[in-house]
Amino acid sequence: MHHPTTEIDLSQGFPPVKHETTEIDLSGGWPQHLKVPPRRAGAAPARGRVLGVDVGTVRVGLALSDPTGTLASPLETLRRAKDGSDLDRLVTLVAEHEVTEVVVGEPRHLSGASGASAVDAGNYAQELADRIADVPVHMVDERLSTVTAASHLREGGIDSRRQRPVIDQAAAVVILQQYLDSRRAPS
């Protein structure tokens, strides 16, 4: 492929730079002459922080990944609020931590069936997605995340009376870490 070049005389300094944009009308679809490179199969997921959310009826546990999307850590626990202030806080955290995607746990029965908790989590995820339209929100199967989290806390020497304040964050860590690990696993 031949790319024409233009010689520029820089003896008098740099020429003025033009900042011009061209508006493209996409109402009739994507123009044929503009090619979009196809997404490579098996391409690495986008880099950036991922927020894990464990939705409960009373509390919402949050976990945040490191910037490389490798390791999940507890972030905080929010109280569910009828006025939506918990969702307001979530939106603030998404912006503050420059979150590139959100993962909400979908509680399912061991059989795989969805119940009232799954519907509630789905509604919560949708409300969040409506508030952060530029950040994708995914639902992921979270069967046994709370059980796994409680087991890890017990192994770490935290007794059941002291688990309540951190169990939601720990469950969010389990949900998020499983998601992060599944993204890296070879297909």
C-alpha angles and dihedrals in degrees: 000000000000120000114192115226130205122213113228122199105225095178088102094044131263117329117243114279118235118215103200129159129190121215114226121202108224096173089103094049132268112328112249093226092060108077121199114205110243117245108258115243109249092016113163115263118258114280121241143084118312121204119216118206127196107192117206130171092251105020139026117214119209132199129180131205125223115259092269092056092239109110130040121213131181114264111176146306121248127201112235108246130195089217092059094243089135089059090047089055090048091053089050091050092049090055096039094052095036091237114195097193141005126221117201119193115238108208111219133177116253087257088061094249120136121236138181092293091056091050090050092049090048092052091048091049090050092050089051093046090052089056097046102038094164094056118069117235117205130191114219132185108261102180110161095001093129091045090050091047093050090049091052091048091050090049087051090056098255109139122221094257090059095041097076097079093049105028093090092052090046091051089050088052090053092049093047096043092051089051093048091048092049091054091056097042113106111249 
